[in-house]
Amino acid sequence: MSTNPLPCPYIVDVCGTLVRDDTTLGLLRHHFARMGQRRMRLYILTVLTAKASPLRIACIVLEKLLGRHLLKHLLVSMLAGDRDVDLDISAIEYAKYLVEHRRVANVWEKLCVTSRHEQIILASASLEPVVKALAKEIKSRYVSSTLESRNGTLTGRYQEDLTGNKVEGISKKYGPEVLTGSYIAFSDNLTDFNLLRQASKAYVILHQSNHRKRWCNLNAEFVSLDE
């Protein structure tokens, strides 16, 4: 159901923008470590995501050849059989850690100019449990990718993947008028280019200064994290 838009909402990416982690991987690591009887999955996750892992490299090559996201679906499949309430508990714990230890300080300072945190919409392709938990921590709204669950048990599949579809996700949940008026956007993702381009004010988070050339056609303020 659509809600009335608030004046000049802040649309904020999460991973690499609000916090320094890839929160899908971070949530899975925390969850698998917490669920002691499933620690083998933590080992598999480490093998699949290590930078020099042949399996990770093979997935990247296949993704480029097929034009499909493979690795993240493979990782999410490891949640099959877990109770969604257990993942929610892991997400709440992990979100508290992110807020306390992994903030992108420059972005949080810019968000502090609004005393109405409900103006903030976290827009992330990360998993709903962690984005929802982060939103609750800062009392904001959110849109995210969702997981399929049957009778309280995760199937290991996405119900909806928000990658590249944040505009549609925001419009569906809060109404298209949120993005037809003035809004401020923060992101480090090239997939958010159109969201940033249409913003009244756009902030691009640069993890390396030489990444700025990727955004040469965008009118934005750049927030460099390597300075």
C-alpha positions, 0 to 999 in steps of 0.5 A: 500500500502506498503512503504519502511521501515525506518532503525530500526523502533520502534514498540511501544504498546500504552496502558500501554506502551506509556501511562498509560491509557486503551485508549479504555475505556478512549476514550469512557469515554471522548466521552460519557462525551462530548456528553451531550445528551448521558450521560446515556452511561457514567453511563453504561460504569462505571457500566460495567468496575468497578472492583467490578462490577458483570457484569464485573466479569460475562463477565470475566468468560464468556470470559474464558469459551468461549475463546472470547473477550466479554466486549470490543465488548459490550463497542464498541456496545455503539457507534452505531449511533454516527457520526465517525467525533464526535468520531474523535473530542473526540479522538483528545481532549483525545490524547492531554490529554494523551500526556500532563498528562499520558505519561510513562516517561521511554518509552518516554525518550527511544524514544527520541533517534531518531530524526525521529519520522516517524521511530516509529510505534504505534501498538495497538489493541485500537481504530483507532481514538485515536491511529491515534490522538496519532500518529499525536501528535508525528508525527509517523505511526500507526496500530490499530483496526478499527471501522465499519462505514456506511455513516459516522455513526458508527455501533457499531462493529469492522471492524478489531480487531488487538488483537493478530494480530499486526504482521499481521497488520504491515505487511499488512499496511507497508509491511512484510519487516518492521519486517524481518529486525532489529527493536526495540519493546516496550510492556507490553502485553503477546499477543505481546510476538512473536513481542518482541521475534523477535525484535533486542532489546525488552523492556518489561514494568512492572507495577509490578516488580513481573510480570517479571516472566511472561517473563522468556523465553524472552531476554529483557530489563525490564522497571519497573514502580513501582520503 
